[in-house]
């Protein structure tokens, strides 16, 4: 009898930990973030109708990796 109750509590504890893990990974904060990103992406599409040319840096050697 006591072994059955112990195993039931162990299984419920593991289920609770899995629930917490999935809420932590796939929780609401990521949904809000993805909505915010989608809104930002849509706003950026409206603003950037024409392609623009990036200016060439004045000292390009400083922008390369390995040179300081």
N, C-alpha and C positions, 0 to 999 in steps of 0.2 A: 504494500500500500504506500509506504513512504517513498519507495523507489519510483513508483508511478508519479507521485506528486513532484518529486525532484526532477524527473525527466520532463514533465509538463512545464515546470518553471524554466528549465533550460531551453526548451524549444520556444517558449514565449519570449525569453530574453534574446535569443538569436533572431527571432522575427522582428523584435523591436529594433535591434541593432541594424538589421538590413533595411528597415523602414527609414531609420535616421540616415543611413548612408545614402540611400536613393534620394531622400529629400535634400541632403547636402549637395549631391551632385546635380540633380535635375530640378532643383527648387525654383521658387518664384523669382529669385534675383536674376537668374539667367533669362527668364522670359521677359522681364522688364528691360534688361540690357539689350536683348535682341530687338525688342520693339523700338527702343531708343535708337539703336543702330540703323534699323530700317527707316525710321523717320529721318535720321541724319543723311542716310544714303539718298533718300528721295529728294530731300532739300538740296543736296549737292548736285543731283542730276538737273534740277531746275535751274540752279545757278550757273552750271558749267555747260551752257549750250554750245559755245564755240570753243574749239581747241585752242590752247594758248601755248606759246613757245617759252620754254624755260631759259632763263639767261645763263650764259656760260660763265662759270666762276672766274674771277680775276686771277687768282693764284690756284690753279687746279692741282698742283703738286701737294698742297696741304690736305686735299680731300681724299687722296689715295691712302690706302691702308699700308702701314709699315713706315711711313715717312712722318717725322715729327719735327 
